[in-house]
Amino acid sequence: MVISPMPPLFRNMDLLDRFRGCLLGLAAGDALGMPTEGYTALEIKEKFGLISEMLAAPQGHFHSGLLAGQFTDDTEETLLLAESIIEASGFSPEGFVGKLTAWGTAWTLDERLNRGVGFVTRSAVESMIAGTDWRQSGLSIPTCGAAMRAAPIGLLYHPDINVVKSYADLQSLPTHVSPAARAGAVAVAVGVALGAAGLSRETIFRNAVSQASRLDAELAERLLWAGTLRDLPPEDALGLIRNSPLAMETVPAAFYCFLKFEPREALTVAASSGGDTDSIASIAGSLFGAAFGPSWIPESWLDAIEDKERIENAARGLFRLFSSFCR
């Protein structure tokens, strides 16, 4: 599926905002969900109330020490992928693996630098540091680590969904080789790509499901099912979808929030509903940002997000690379 190019005026005036919105929305969702990750919805309600502003991680939490607006491994891995693409002038598995292993080497020396990296990614990165080739380092455990970082692939290659699918799948393999994990990454990257192309939420969703089905029919079916729950109260729908780090739950939950709500409410609900709150909110934020740019992100969130310059530089670098492809 190749998307017709946008008129030059629209591309020049609007597309950079979509790139910026995607990465800023992802970081905003990640930071919003950071302090509540791992709690149940009831625990979040009792401990925090509704999560509508950035908060520090509470004492004793596994993110304890992170301040309001700081992000987790979700944003860090996304930026590592984006930066590897920019440096290589296109996606390079070896370039991305180099970034992952340099990051992993840093947090083996100082645990505070891993920002809550998941078991699958951690194990794969440690294996690559020990010398395992990236083609053999991935684990067949269907968590969402490859999906949460896939947005840069969707942004850069958005005019050609077949390329998006191929590279979203390929960037998964150094850490995640299960079909569900790979399909989740494809669904997110395709969703971002079609958002950047200016398509409707329903069209984005249907095509994300279709492309994911080529790798894992069960994940695609769960995505479709999650889309049918929009008439339920969100606590009921998200209770049915569930919210563990499994791609089968996190990715459908994020797409449900994308379809059901307007952006700010979606991220608030995602951060307040328990489980893998940072991943659900960050994926939803990337989808909204690609579709709508950054204008929906509250100033209080933008002011709090750490490393905004790095995030902006990544978005601009991807946009410049995309523009060079167009020329």
C-alpha positions in Angstrom: 0.0 0.0 0.0 1.6 3.2 -1.2 0.0 6.5 0.0 -0.3 9.3 -2.5 2.0 12.2 -1.6 0.5 15.1 0.1 0.5 18.5 -1.7 3.7 20.3 -1.1 2.1 23.2 0.8 0.5 20.8 3.3 3.6 18.8 3.6 5.9 21.8 4.3 3.5 23.5 6.7 2.0 20.6 8.5 4.2 17.5 8.4 6.9 18.7 10.7 4.3 19.3 13.3 3.1 15.7 13.0 6.6 14.4 13.5 7.0 16.7 16.5 3.6 15.9 17.9 4.2 12.1 17.6 7.5 12.1 19.6 6.3 14.8 22.1 2.9 13.0 22.5 4.8 9.7 23.1 7.0 11.3 25.8 4.1 13.0 27.4 2.1 9.8 27.7 5.1 7.9 29.0 5.9 10.6 31.7 2.2 10.8 32.6 1.9 7.0 33.1 5.4 6.6 34.7 4.4 7.0 38.4 1.4 4.8 38.2 3.0 1.9 36.3 2.2 -1.4 38.0 -0.6 -0.2 40.2 -4.2 -1.4 39.7 -6.9 1.2 38.7 -8.3 1.1 42.2 -4.8 1.7 43.8 -4.3 4.6 41.4 -7.6 6.1 42.4 -6.9 5.8 46.1 -3.3 6.9 45.9 -3.4 9.6 43.2 -6.9 10.3 42.0 -7.2 10.9 38.3 -3.8 11.4 36.6 -4.2 14.6 34.7 -0.8 16.2 35.5 2.8 15.0 35.6 3.8 13.5 39.0 7.0 12.2 40.5 7.2 8.4 41.2 6.2 7.7 44.8 8.6 6.4 47.4 9.1 2.7 47.1 7.9 2.5 43.5 10.3 0.9 41.0 10.6 4.2 39.3 11.3 5.9 42.6 13.7 8.8 42.0 12.2 9.9 38.7 10.7 13.4 38.9 7.5 14.8 37.4 7.9 14.8 33.6 10.7 12.3 33.4 10.2 9.4 31.0 10.9 5.7 31.1 12.6 3.2 28.8 9.7 3.6 26.4 10.8 7.1 25.3 14.5 6.2 25.7 14.3 3.3 23.2 12.2 5.4 20.8 14.8 8.1 20.8 17.6 5.5 20.4 15.8 4.1 17.3 15.2 7.6 15.9 18.8 8.7 16.5 20.1 5.6 14.9 18.0 6.2 11.8 19.1 9.8 11.5 22.8 8.8 11.9 22.5 6.1 9.3 20.3 8.1 6.9 17.7 5.3 7.1 16.9 2.3 9.3 19.9 0.1 10.0 19.6 -2.9 12.3 23.3 -2.7 13.1 23.0 1.0 13.9 20.1 0.5 16.2 21.7 -2.5 17.9 24.8 -0.3 18.5 22.6 2.3 20.3 20.9 -0.4 22.3 24.1 -2.0 23.5 25.8 1.3 24.3 22.7 2.2 26.4 22.8 -1.3 28.0 26.4 -1.0 28.8 25.7 2.3 30.6 22.9 0.8 32.8 24.9 -2.3 33.7 27.3 0.2 35.4 24.5 2.4 36.9 21.0 0.8 37.3 19.4 4.2 37.5 20.0 4.7 33.8 17.8 1.8 32.6 14.5 3.6 33.4 12.6 0.4 34.1 13.7 -1.6 31.0 11.6 -4.7 30.7 12.8 -8.3 31.2 12.8 -9.2 27.5 14.7 -6.2 26.2 17.1 -6.3 29.2 17.9 -10.0 28.5 18.3 -9.4 24.8 20.5 -6.4 25.3 22.7 -8.1 27.8 23.0 -11.1 25.4 24.1 -8.7 22.6 26.6 -7.1 24.9 28.1 -10.5 25.6 28.6 -11.1 21.9 25.4 -12.7 20.6 24.5 -11.6 17.1 21.3 -9.5 17.0 19.7 -12.1 14.7 19.8 -14.6 17.6 19.4 -12.3 20.6 15.6 -11.8 20.6 13.3 -13.6 23.0 10.1 -15.3 22.1 8.1 -13.6 24.9 5.2 -11.5 23.5 5.6 -8.3 25.5 5.2 -4.8 24.0 8.8 -3.5 24.0 9.1 -3.5 20.3 5.7 -1.8 19.8 6.3 1.0 22.3 9.4 2.2 20.3 8.2 1.7 16.7 6.9 5.2 16.0 10.0 6.6 14.2 9.7 3.9 11.5 6.1 5.0 10.9 7.1 8.7 10.6 10.0 8.3 8.3 8.6 5.8 5.9 4.9 6.8 6.1 4.2 7.1 2.3 4.8 3.3 1.8 3.0 1.0 4.3 4.9 -2.0 3.0 8.2 -0.5 4.0 6.8 0.6 7.3 5.6 -3.0 8.0 8.9 -4.5 7.0 11.1 -2.2 9.1 8.8 -2.2 12.1 9.1 -5.9 12.1 12.9 -5.8 11.6 13.5 -3.4 14.4 11.7 -5.8 16.7 13.9 -8.8 16.1 17.0 -7.9 18.2 14.8 -8.1 21.3 11.4 -9.5 20.5 10.8 -12.4 18.0 7.4 -13.6 19.0 4.7 -13.1 16.3 2.5 -11.1 18.7 5.2 -8.7 19.8 6.2 -8.1 16.1 2.6 -7.7 15.1 2.1 -5.1 17.8 5.1 -3.1 16.5 3.7 -3.2 13.0 0.3 -2.0 14.2 1.8 0.9 16.1 4.2 1.9 13.2 1.4 1.7 10.7 -0.9 3.7 12.9 1.7 6.4 13.2 2.3 6.3 9.4 -1.3 6.8 8.5 -1.7 9.5 11.1 1.2 11.3 9.6 -0.5 10.9 6.2 -3.6 12.7 7.5 -6.0 9.8 7.4 -9.0 9.4 9.8 -8.8 7.5 13.0 -11.1 4.7 11.7 -9.0 4.3 8.6 -5.8 4.3 10.7 -7.3 1.6 12.9 -8.5 -0.7 10.1 -5.2 -0.6 8.3 -3.2 -1.1 11.4 -5.3 -4.3 12.1 -4.9 -5.5 8.5 -1.1 -5.1 8.5 -0.7 -6.7 12.0 -2.8 -9.7 10.8 0.0 -10.6 8.4 2.2 -11.5 11.3 -0.3 -12.6 14.0 -4.0 -13.2 13.4 -4.7 -13.4 17.1 -3.3 -10.0 18.0 -5.2 -8.5 15.0 -8.4 -10.1 16.2 -7.9 -8.6 19.7 -7.4 -5.2 18.2 -10.6 -5.5 16.2 -12.5 -6.7 19.3 -11.1 -3.8 21.4 -12.5 -1.5 18.8 -16.0 -2.9 19.3 -15.9 -1.9 23.0 -16.2 1.8 22.5 -19.8 2.0 23.7 -18.8 0.6 27.1 -17.7 2.8 30.0 -13.9 3.0 29.8 -13.3 1.2 33.1 -15.4 -1.7 31.8 -13.7 -1.8 28.4 -10.2 -1.5 29.7 -11.0 -4.1 32.3 -11.9 -6.5 29.6 -8.9 -5.6 27.3 -6.6 -5.8 30.4 -3.3 -3.9 30.7 -0.3 -6.1 31.4 2.9 -5.6 29.4 1.8 -8.3 26.9 1.4 -6.9 23.4 -2.0 -8.6 23.2 -3.2 -6.2 26.0 -1.1 -3.1 25.8 -1.5 -2.4 22.1 -5.3 -3.0 21.9 -5.7 -0.8 25.1 -3.7 2.0 23.4 -5.8 1.8 20.2 -9.0 1.7 22.2 -8.0 5.0 23.9 -7.0 6.5 20.5 -10.4 5.6 19.1 -12.6 6.4 22.1 -11.3 9.7 23.4 -9.9 13.1 22.5 -6.1 13.2 23.1 -5.8 14.7 26.6 -8.6 12.6 28.0 -7.2 9.5 26.3 -3.8 9.9 28.0 -5.4 10.7 31.4 -7.5 7.5 31.2 -4.5 5.4 30.1 -2.4 6.7 32.9 -5.2 6.2 35.5 -6.4 2.7 34.4 -3.6 0.5 35.9 -1.0 -1.9 34.7 1.4 -0.9 32.0 0.2 2.7 32.1 3.3 4.3 30.7 3.4 2.1 27.6 -0.4 2.4 26.9 -0.3 6.2 27.3 2.9 6.6 25.3 1.6 4.5 22.3 -1.7 6.4 22.4 0.3 9.7 22.6 2.3 8.8 19.5 -0.8 8.0 17.5 -2.5 11.2 18.5 0.6 13.3 17.9 1.1 11.9 14.4 -2.5 12.5 13.6 -3.0 15.9 15.1 0.5 17.4 15.8 1.4 18.8 19.2 -1.2 21.5 19.7 -3.4 19.3 22.0 -0.6 18.7 24.5 -1.2 20.9 27.5 1.5 23.5 28.2 1.9 22.2 31.8 2.8 18.8 30.3 5.2 20.3 27.7 6.9 22.4 30.4 7.5 19.3 32.6 8.8 16.9 29.9 12.5 16.2 30.3 14.9 16.4 27.4 12.5 18.3 25.2 15.4 19.5 23.0 16.5 15.9 22.4 13.0 15.0 21.5 12.6 18.0 19.2 16.0 17.3 17.6 14.9 13.7 16.9 11.7 14.8 15.3 13.4 17.4 13.1 16.1 15.0 12.1 13.6 12.5 11.0 11.7 15.2 9.1 14.9 16.4 7.4 15.7 12.9 6.3 12.2 12.4 5.0 12.4 15.7 3.1 15.7 14.5 1.5 14.0 11.3 0.4 11.3 13.4 -1.3 13.8 15.5 -3.2 
